[in-house]
Amino acid sequence: MEALEGMLAADPANSFARYALAQEMANAGMLEEAVREYETLMAANADYPAAYFHGGQALEKLGRIEDAAAMYRRGMEAASRTGDAHTRAEIEAALGMLPL
């Protein structure tokens, strides 16, 4: 995580480094922190569909089902904008499995 944080200190707009940091945080069980990083990434780069998918998963693990659903819906829009049919299908499946 330190290397990624260093990369972001040098270039805060580095979408890949921000995504990788969020992933590392989620993998370490730092779910609230990961969600904040995903949201920061999405604010700077709304067309990063994987961030919505993994951010939604982190929100699910936190029990924030409505927030996860909202993030998945935004992710489906991002995936449609970018033509990423594979990620759109994954997000749509995740949304369909939520207990809404």
Residue frames as a rotation matrix with the C-alpha (Angstrom) as fourth column:
MET 1
0.568 0.823 0.000 0.00
0.823 -0.568 0.000 0.00
0.000 0.000 -1.000 0.00
GLU 2
0.297 -0.513 -0.806 2.88
0.295 -0.753 0.588 2.36
-0.908 -0.412 -0.072 0.74
ALA 3
-0.735 -0.601 0.314 4.14
0.451 -0.088 0.888 2.21
-0.506 0.794 0.336 -2.84
LEU 4
-0.196 0.758 0.623 0.66
0.912 -0.092 0.399 3.00
0.359 0.646 -0.673 -4.19
GLU 5
0.696 0.417 -0.585 0.24
0.646 -0.720 0.255 5.85
-0.314 -0.555 -0.770 -1.73
GLY 6
-0.184 -0.859 -0.478 3.60
0.274 -0.512 0.814 7.19
-0.944 0.019 0.330 -2.92
MET 7
-0.718 -0.005 0.696 2.47
0.696 0.028 0.718 6.99
-0.023 1.000 -0.016 -6.52
LEU 8
0.294 0.929 0.226 -0.70
0.891 -0.352 0.289 8.90
0.347 0.116 -0.930 -5.63
ALA 9
0.434 -0.233 -0.870 1.26
0.490 -0.750 0.445 11.54
-0.756 -0.619 -0.211 -3.73
ALA 10
-0.652 -0.749 -0.119 3.26
0.237 -0.350 0.906 12.14
-0.720 0.563 0.406 -6.91
ASP 11
-0.907 0.396 -0.145 0.21
-0.258 -0.248 0.934 11.92
0.334 0.884 0.327 -9.20
PRO 12
-0.681 0.680 0.271 -3.18
-0.269 0.111 -0.957 12.15
-0.681 -0.725 0.107 -7.46
ALA 13
0.164 0.779 -0.605 -4.95
-0.901 -0.132 -0.414 11.70
-0.402 0.613 0.680 -10.81
ASN 14
-0.736 -0.491 -0.465 -3.44
-0.636 0.737 0.228 8.25
0.231 0.464 -0.855 -11.41
SER 15
0.252 0.967 0.032 -6.64
-0.942 0.237 0.239 6.20
0.224 -0.090 0.970 -11.76
PHE 16
0.362 -0.142 -0.921 -4.88
-0.091 0.978 -0.187 2.84
0.928 0.152 0.341 -11.84
ALA 17
-0.723 -0.679 -0.124 -2.91
0.089 0.087 -0.992 3.55
0.685 -0.729 -0.002 -8.65
ARG 18
-0.549 0.600 0.583 -6.09
-0.834 -0.437 -0.336 4.76
0.053 -0.671 0.740 -6.89
TYR 19
0.502 0.741 -0.445 -7.97
-0.726 0.641 0.249 1.63
0.470 0.198 0.860 -7.99
ALA 20
0.039 -0.584 -0.811 -5.10
0.132 0.808 -0.575 -0.64
0.991 -0.084 0.108 -6.92
LEU 21
-0.869 -0.332 0.367 -4.93
-0.271 -0.302 -0.914 1.09
0.414 -0.894 0.173 -3.51
ALA 22
-0.070 0.929 0.363 -8.67
-0.996 -0.084 0.024 0.62
0.053 -0.360 0.931 -3.01
GLN 23
0.532 0.220 -0.818 -8.31
-0.365 0.931 0.013 -3.05
0.764 0.292 0.575 -3.95
GLU 24
-0.447 -0.788 -0.423 -5.47
0.157 0.396 -0.904 -3.53
0.881 -0.471 -0.053 -1.46
MET 25
-0.747 0.242 0.619 -7.50
-0.650 -0.458 -0.606 -1.84
0.137 -0.855 0.500 1.27
ALA 26
0.342 0.936 -0.088 -10.51
-0.910 0.353 0.219 -4.05
0.237 0.005 0.972 0.55
ASN 27
0.334 -0.294 -0.895 -8.33
-0.062 0.941 -0.332 -7.16
0.940 0.167 0.296 0.57
ALA 28
-0.744 -0.661 -0.099 -6.92
0.113 0.022 -0.993 -6.09
0.659 -0.750 0.059 3.96
GLY 29
-0.187 0.770 -0.611 -10.44
0.948 0.305 0.094 -5.71
0.258 -0.561 -0.786 5.37
MET 30
-0.719 -0.096 -0.688 -10.24
0.337 -0.915 -0.224 -1.92
-0.608 -0.393 0.690 5.39
LEU 31
-0.300 0.680 0.669 -13.64
0.952 0.256 0.168 -1.66
-0.057 0.687 -0.724 3.72
GLU 32
0.671 0.544 -0.503 -14.64
0.543 -0.823 -0.166 1.88
-0.505 -0.162 -0.848 4.72
GLU 33
-0.012 -0.782 -0.624 -11.27
-0.203 -0.609 0.767 3.18
-0.979 0.136 -0.151 3.53
ALA 34
-0.747 -0.241 0.619 -11.58
0.468 0.471 0.748 1.20
-0.472 0.849 -0.239 0.31
VAL 35
0.222 0.912 0.344 -15.04
0.960 -0.144 -0.239 2.65
-0.168 0.384 -0.908 -0.39
ARG 36
0.611 -0.046 -0.791 -13.64
0.093 -0.987 0.129 6.16
-0.786 -0.153 -0.598 0.10
GLU 37
-0.487 -0.857 -0.170 -10.86
-0.159 -0.104 0.982 5.43
-0.859 0.505 -0.086 -2.41
TYR 38
-0.522 0.388 0.760 -13.30
0.822 0.467 0.326 3.98
-0.228 0.795 -0.563 -4.95
GLU 39
0.569 0.809 -0.145 -15.50
0.756 -0.584 -0.296 7.06
-0.324 0.059 -0.944 -4.55
THR 40
0.229 -0.593 -0.772 -12.50
-0.166 -0.806 0.569 9.37
-0.959 -0.002 -0.283 -4.97
LEU 41
-0.768 -0.515 0.380 -11.60
0.217 0.349 0.912 7.50
-0.602 0.783 -0.156 -8.14
MET 42
-0.176 0.793 0.583 -15.14
0.977 0.211 0.008 7.69
-0.117 0.571 -0.812 -9.50
ALA 43
0.624 0.370 -0.689 -15.30
0.380 -0.913 -0.146 11.43
-0.683 -0.170 -0.710 -8.78
ALA 44
-0.080 -0.773 -0.629 -12.14
-0.430 -0.543 0.721 11.96
-0.899 0.328 -0.289 -10.85
ASN 45
-0.838 -0.207 -0.505 -12.83
-0.545 0.370 0.752 9.30
0.031 0.906 -0.423 -13.49
ALA 46
-0.070 0.938 0.339 -16.52
-0.789 0.156 -0.594 8.41
-0.610 -0.309 0.729 -13.79
ASP 47
0.658 0.297 -0.692 -15.71
-0.721 0.514 -0.464 5.95
0.218 0.805 0.553 -16.59
TYR 48
-0.604 -0.795 -0.059 -13.82
-0.701 0.565 -0.435 3.34
0.379 -0.221 -0.898 -14.53
PRO 49
0.265 0.924 -0.275 -16.47
-0.645 0.382 0.662 0.56
0.717 0.002 0.697 -14.36
ALA 50
-0.042 -0.321 -0.946 -14.43
0.381 0.870 -0.312 -1.88
0.923 -0.374 0.086 -12.28
ALA 51
-0.923 -0.306 0.231 -14.36
-0.056 -0.488 -0.871 0.63
0.380 -0.817 0.433 -9.44
TYR 52
-0.205 0.933 0.296 -18.15
-0.935 -0.276 0.223 0.58
0.290 -0.231 0.929 -9.25
PHE 53
0.411 0.335 -0.848 -18.23
-0.220 0.939 0.265 -3.22
0.885 0.077 0.460 -9.21
HIS 54
-0.277 -0.617 -0.737 -15.63
0.590 0.497 -0.637 -3.61
0.759 -0.611 0.226 -6.47
GLY 55
-0.882 0.054 0.469 -16.90
-0.335 -0.771 -0.542 -0.58
0.332 -0.635 0.698 -4.57
GLY 56
0.117 0.993 -0.002 -20.36
-0.818 0.098 0.567 -2.13
0.564 -0.064 0.824 -4.58
GLN 57
0.279 -0.086 -0.956 -18.95
0.246 0.969 -0.015 -5.38
0.928 -0.231 0.292 -3.26
ALA 58
-0.782 -0.602 -0.163 -17.24
0.343 -0.197 -0.918 -3.55
0.520 -0.774 0.360 -0.41
LEU 59
-0.590 0.647 0.484 -20.50
-0.751 -0.659 -0.035 -1.77
0.296 -0.384 0.875 0.42
GLU 60
0.375 0.710 -0.596 -22.30
-0.403 0.704 0.585 -5.12
0.835 0.022 0.550 0.45
LYS 61
-0.140 -0.525 -0.839 -19.78
0.556 0.660 -0.506 -6.50
0.819 -0.537 0.199 2.93
LEU 62
-0.967 -0.193 0.164 -20.42
0.004 -0.659 -0.752 -3.46
0.253 -0.727 0.638 5.11
GLY 63
-0.499 0.853 -0.154 -24.15
0.790 0.374 -0.485 -4.23
-0.356 -0.364 -0.861 5.02
ARG 64
-0.392 0.306 -0.868 -24.89
-0.228 -0.946 -0.231 -1.05
-0.891 0.107 0.440 3.07
ILE 65
-0.367 0.282 0.886 -27.13
0.693 0.718 0.059 -2.77
-0.620 0.636 -0.459 0.54
GLU 66
0.730 0.684 -0.019 -28.97
0.518 -0.571 -0.637 0.31
-0.447 0.455 -0.770 -0.75
ASP 67
0.447 -0.661 -0.603 -25.66
-0.556 -0.733 0.391 2.12
-0.701 0.161 -0.695 -1.26
ALA 68
-0.545 -0.635 0.547 -24.27
-0.003 0.654 0.756 -0.93
-0.838 0.411 -0.358 -3.06
ALA 69
0.115 0.687 0.717 -27.30
0.840 0.318 -0.440 -1.00
-0.531 0.653 -0.541 -5.36
ALA 70
0.875 0.200 -0.442 -26.86
0.020 -0.925 -0.380 2.69
-0.484 0.323 -0.813 -6.18
MET 71
-0.011 -0.959 -0.282 -23.18
-0.614 -0.216 0.759 2.18
-0.789 0.182 -0.586 -6.93
TYR 72
-0.486 -0.104 0.868 -23.95
0.432 0.834 0.343 -0.82
-0.759 0.542 -0.360 -9.14
ARG 73
0.570 0.765 0.302 -26.51
0.674 -0.224 -0.704 1.22
-0.470 0.604 -0.643 -11.08
ARG 74
0.701 -0.409 -0.584 -23.97
-0.479 -0.877 0.040 3.98
-0.529 0.251 -0.811 -11.65
GLY 75
-0.336 -0.887 0.316 -21.46
-0.360 0.431 0.827 1.33
-0.870 0.164 -0.464 -12.67
MET 76
-0.016 0.424 0.906 -23.83
0.736 0.618 -0.276 -0.09
-0.677 0.662 -0.321 -15.28
GLU 77
0.926 0.335 -0.171 -24.13
0.170 -0.778 -0.605 3.39
-0.336 0.531 -0.778 -16.76
ALA 78
0.297 -0.903 -0.310 -20.33
-0.698 -0.427 0.574 3.80
-0.651 0.046 -0.758 -16.79
ALA 79
-0.435 -0.448 0.781 -19.84
0.107 0.836 0.538 0.41
-0.894 0.318 -0.316 -18.40
SER 80
0.449 0.666 0.596 -22.41
0.739 0.098 -0.666 1.28
-0.502 0.739 -0.448 -21.06
ARG 81
0.865 -0.150 -0.478 -20.68
-0.277 -0.938 -0.207 4.60
-0.418 0.311 -0.853 -21.76
THR 82
-0.024 -0.994 -0.107 -17.33
-0.800 -0.045 0.598 2.88
-0.600 0.100 -0.794 -22.21
GLY 83
0.370 0.250 -0.895 -18.66
-0.831 0.519 -0.199 -0.11
0.415 0.817 0.400 -24.13
ASP 84
-0.742 -0.656 0.136 -17.48
-0.628 0.610 -0.483 -2.56
0.234 -0.444 -0.865 -21.44
ALA 85
0.174 0.909 -0.379 -20.13
-0.687 0.388 0.614 -5.24
0.705 0.154 0.692 -21.87
HIS 86
-0.139 -0.292 -0.946 -18.30
0.347 0.881 -0.322 -7.78
0.928 -0.373 -0.021 -19.69
THR 87
-0.955 -0.242 -0.173 -18.12
0.245 -0.312 -0.918 -5.52
0.168 -0.919 0.357 -16.63
ARG 88
-0.504 0.848 0.161 -21.68
-0.822 -0.529 0.214 -4.34
0.266 -0.024 0.964 -17.23
ALA 89
0.207 0.580 -0.788 -22.85
-0.282 0.807 0.519 -7.97
0.937 0.115 0.331 -17.13
GLU 90
-0.483 -0.453 -0.749 -20.92
0.577 0.479 -0.662 -8.61
0.659 -0.752 0.030 -13.90
ILE 91
-0.980 0.134 0.145 -22.39
-0.195 -0.747 -0.635 -5.51
0.023 -0.651 0.759 -12.27
GLU 92
-0.215 0.965 -0.147 -25.89
-0.831 -0.101 0.546 -6.35
0.513 0.240 0.824 -13.45
ALA 93
0.065 0.167 -0.984 -25.55
0.173 0.969 0.176 -9.86
0.983 -0.182 0.034 -11.99
ALA 94
-0.805 -0.416 -0.423 -24.30
0.487 -0.057 -0.871 -8.45
0.339 -0.907 0.249 -8.66
LEU 95
-0.783 0.580 0.223 -27.22
-0.615 -0.774 -0.148 -6.03
0.086 -0.253 0.963 -8.55
GLY 96
0.006 0.841 -0.541 -29.65
-0.615 0.430 0.661 -8.85
0.788 0.329 0.520 -9.29
MET 97
-0.148 -0.147 -0.978 -28.37
0.466 0.862 -0.200 -10.85
0.872 -0.485 -0.060 -6.32
LEU 98
-0.907 -0.201 0.371 -28.92
-0.182 -0.606 -0.774 -8.10
0.381 -0.769 0.513 -3.79
PRO 99
-0.496 0.759 -0.421 -31.71
0.863 0.485 -0.141 -8.70
0.097 -0.434 -0.896 -1.24
LEU 100
-0.984 0.151 0.096 -33.72
-0.147 -0.988 0.040 -5.62
0.101 0.025 0.995 -2.19
